């Protein structure tokens, strides 16, 4: 390459750099002008697709975009995690900003169906203080279900205790559901009252999640003897299934129960 070609090359390089500088300067100037008119850029959450009413918002349905401050709508969501897992109260169109008044935590207002695992069923069971761990159960807890039932009749009647289901999730205790809003609006006698659900300690039903076949078994028990169902509470990290045989009176009082003394009373000494 001769001297003339080298000079031409350098001139072309500098011309390209200068042109890029002019474009950058022009872009920056226009950006400043737009910012003066519409405000600075703000990050908002928008819908990547149509989100239908009562549909749970998933991460792949939304994205973060920057829009001029003038076009930011009141109550906009700022972060992806602010809306993931919430439920749309009204349809949200593709490209529309996600507003906090258009989404809500799953709770009494959204119903329970959104929290039931596909393939499972929700079923409610009447409980009492002694059969529901002194009302210390709460939505999201995992429990075992025990059944106390009598077999045979007359002198041959025996009571058996059987662990029917293990590691089942509680979806609701009374009106309290998983991820609920802490308040519920009620109308009584034409007046509106706000009930604080967190203070609703006592309840007369719990709603659990069960397979269709287990739901049939539970329904059978409910239709014959609903007082026969008891619950025990698990640690939240305990998912072990324990193999248990049914329990009868001899297991509780000991083997000596089967050896009746002369007076006809059970011998409770082993």
C-alpha positions, -999 to 999 in steps of 0.1 A, spaced: 0 0 0 15 33 -11 14 66 9 -15 80 -10 -36 49 -3 -27 50 33 -38 86 36 -71 77 19 -76 49 43 -71 70 74 -93 97 59 -121 71 55 -116 58 91 -118 93 105 -148 101 84 -166 70 96 -157 79 133 -169 114 128 -201 103 112 -207 79 141 -201 107 165 -226 130 147 -252 102 147 -246 96 185 -248 133 192 -280 136 172 -295 107 190 -285 121 224 -299 155 215 -332 139 203 -333 118 235 -330 149 256 -357 167 236 -380 137 240 -372 136 278 -380 172 281 -414 166 264 -424 132 278 -401 128 308 -373 104 316 -376 67 308 -392 45 334 -392 7 337 -427 -9 339 -441 -44 337 -462 -51 306 -480 -82 293 -463 -102 266 -496 -118 257 -533 -115 265 -539 -124 302 -575 -134 307 -597 -127 337 -590 -149 367 -559 -162 350 -528 -166 372 -499 -144 360 -468 -164 351 -433 -151 345 -434 -160 308 -465 -138 303 -449 -105 312 -417 -85 306 -400 -53 316 -399 -24 292 -389 13 294 -415 39 285 -414 77 288 -425 89 322 -455 107 307 -469 74 295 -466 56 328 -500 48 342 -509 53 379 -504 22 400 -480 5 375 -460 -26 386 -422 -20 387 -408 -55 390 -416 -89 376 -418 -105 411 -445 -79 420 -471 -96 399 -460 -132 393 -485 -156 411 -512 -129 413 -546 -133 396 -560 -109 369 -592 -93 380 -599 -82 344 -585 -91 309 -551 -75 303 -541 -70 266 -508 -77 250 -484 -47 256 -506 -33 283 -490 -21 315 -497 -43 345 -515 -22 371 -517 -32 408 -555 -26 409 -559 -52 381 -543 -81 399 -549 -96 433 -536 -123 456 -555 -156 454 -580 -156 482 -618 -156 489 -624 -131 462 -608 -153 435 -622 -186 448 -603 -217 456 -602 -235 423 -570 -217 412 -551 -233 442 -562 -269 436 -535 -290 419 -546 -302 385 -558 -338 389 -567 -333 425 -600 -323 442 -608 -299 471 -632 -314 497 -643 -298 530 -645 -318 563 -663 -307 595 -639 -305 624 -639 -297 661 -612 -284 684 -600 -319 695 -601 -332 659 -582 -303 643 -552 -299 666 -569 -273 688 -575 -250 657 -538 -246 653 -540 -257 617 -536 -231 590 -538 -231 552 -507 -245 536 -501 -270 565 -496 -307 557 -515 -333 577 -524 -369 581 -560 -381 582 -569 -408 608 -602 -426 609 -618 -442 640 -644 -468 630 -664 -497 645 -665 -530 627 -691 -558 634 -720 -556 658 -729 -567 693 -703 -585 714 -680 -589 684 -679 -552 677 -644 -537 676 -631 -502 671 -602 -497 648 -580 -466 642 -565 -463 607 -543 -437 591 -562 -432 559 -542 -405 541 -508 -391 547 -491 -358 537 -522 -340 524 -523 -302 521 -548 -280 538 -562 -255 513 -584 -236 537 -596 -235 573 -631 -221 572 -628 -190 551 -591 -186 553 -573 -198 522 -537 -201 511 -522 -167 501 -554 -150 512 -560 -113 517 -562 -106 554 -596 -89 552 -630 -100 540 -659 -76 534 -693 -88 546 -727 -73 544 -750 -78 574 -784 -62 576 -776 -37 549 -744 -26 566 -709 -35 554 -684 -49 579 -647 -57 574 -637 -90 590 -601 -95 598 -595 -131 587 -562 -134 606 -582 -131 639 -606 -159 628 -589 -186 649 -618 -210 652 -634 -227 623 -658 -256 618 -644 -270 585 -611 -275 568 -607 -280 531 -580 -304 519 -567 -315 486 -572 -352 477 -571 -375 447 -605 -384 431 -604 -419 447 -595 -405 481 -623 -380 478 -647 -409 473 -634 -425 505 -637 -393 525 -673 -388 511 -682 -423 523 -669 -414 558 -687 -381 558 -720 -397 548 -718 -423 576 -699 -409 605 -682 -375 600 -671 -374 637 -648 -404 630 -622 -382 611 -592 -368 630 -561 -349 618 -525 -349 629 -501 -321 619 -468 -326 602 -436 -305 600 -436 -285 568 -405 -304 556 -417 -339 564 -431 -357 534 -423 -393 545 -450 -419 541 -450 -443 571 -463 -478 568 -487 -484 597 -511 -512 606 -545 -504 621 -548 -500 658 -573 -518 681 -579 -519 718 -554 -547 724 -526 -526 709 -534 -498 733 -539 -517 765 -515 -546 758 -515 -582 750 -528 -591 785 -562 -578 774 -569 -611 756 -565 -631 789 -597 -624 808 -596 -632 846 -623 -651 864 -644 -620 873 -648 -613 836 -630 -580 836 -600 -573 813 -566 -579 829 -548 -546 824 -516 -559 839 -489 -572 815 
